[in-house]
Each structure stands twice: as C-alpha cells, then as structure tokens.
Amino acid sequence: MDIRTSTVANAYAANRPATAPDPDAGPGGAFAQAADTFIETLRHSEQTAMSAMSGGADPHALVQALAQTELAVETAVTVRDKVVEAYQEILRMPV
C-alpha cells in the first residue's frame, strides 16, 4: 500500500470544510438556541406565577405556565440523561 504525504494532505484539505464549524450558527448553534428557549420558558413561567400570586393573572394561565415549565424540565433531564449515557458508552469502548 502506497501512502504518500501529498495524497493524505490533499484528502485532509478536501474534507476539512465538512468538519469545520458553521460561522453563521453562532457560538453553540442549536444547543445554545435550545438553552435560550429553555431559559425563556422558565422566566415566562416565573413571571406568570408572580403575577398570579399578586392577582394579575388568571389561574388558567398559571396552570398552563406550570405545565410548560414541567415539560421543559423533563425534556432537559431527558437530554442530560442521553448525554451521560453516550459519554459512558464512549468510556466503555476499547481503545
């Protein structure tokens, strides 16, 4: 098998753009956007709860905000569990 350095270098240079991060995605990309959405959901629910306690929001809005928060937290926990599971699977791989 004949492997020349120029062939390997050319192959690497040709494939490098496929692995480069997308500069338009911004820092973090989809993960950052999901985290921002999660934080915004929590803030909205907290504001709704505070206004409901002071009499400014109806109970239906409070229940809806709490349900959205519960769903967001359950989703975040599920994603965290999957990430930990993938990390543990990588650790179990033979080198």
PyMOL commands that set and color helices and strands:
alter all, ss='L'
color gray80, all
select helices_A, chain A and resi 5-19+23-25+30-53+59-92
alter helices_A, ss='H'
color red, helices_A
deselect
rebuild
show_as cartoon
